[in-house]
Amino acid sequence: MNFFMKREAVVTHHFMSAEFLDLSPDELIAKCREYRAEAERLAATTSSDMRKRYIHLVMQWSLLAEDIRRTQAGLHEEPLSAQGSV
């Protein structure tokens, strides 16, 4: 199932956490980047009110991918998501 689905010019979001349970760290990072790219496409084609929300999603998916990458790499630095808004 897609995270973003368009129906009659209304965008609905479907995040299924079960999709993430069996993924490797590399697959998780790829999935986060896929969702980030979709949010970027939506931000580029929607009204200014919704654009802000999609840009926020872009940032959150990027932070999650980076946090997973850091964890996978065994880096002990504070994750990016802990430094800013969560």
N, C-alpha and C positions, 0 to 999 in steps of 0.2 A: 504494500500500500504506500502511496506517495505521501510525503509530509504535507505537501501543499496540493490542494485540489480546487479547481475553479468550477463553479456551478452558477450559471445565469449571472455572470459578472460579480458574484459574491465569492470571496476567497475564504475557504475554511481550512483549518489546520488539523492534521491528524498525526500525532506523534505516538508511536507505539513503542513503549520502552522495551517490550519483549524482543523487538528487532535488535536491540543492543546486547542482549544477554549472552548470545553465543558467538559474538564477534571478537576477533583478535584485536589487539591495540591498533595495528595498522588498518584493519577494516573499520574500526571505530573512527579513526582519524579521517579516513576516506569518506565515511558516511557524514561526519560533521561538515566536511568540506563540500559535499554534495548539497546538504541542506543550506549551507552558507551561500553557495552559488545560486540556489533557487530563490533565497531571500533577496539576493542582489538583483536578480532578474525582476522580481516582483516590485522591489523598491524603484526600479527604473521605469516601471510602467503604471504606477498607481498614483493616487492623489497625494498631496503633500501631508495630510494628516496620517494616512496609512504609511507613507514613505518613512516617516520617523520610526514607526514601530518595526518595519522591516529592516531598517538600518540597525536598530537595536538588536534584532535577531542575528543579523550578519555579525555583529561584534560578539554576541554570546556564543555563536557556533564557532567563531574563530578562537575565542578564549578556551572553549572546551577542547577543541582539537589540540591547541598548544599545551594545555594542562595534561592531556593524555600523552602527548609526545614527551613532555618533560618526565612524567612518571615512568614511561617506558624506558627512557634513557637513563633513569636512575639519578636524575638531577635533584639536588636537595635544596635548590633555591625555592623561595616562596612562589607558588603558582601565580600566574598573571591574574586569575580571577579573584584571588585573595587581596590583590593590590588595589583593585578598583571596585566598581559596582558589581554586584552579583545578582 
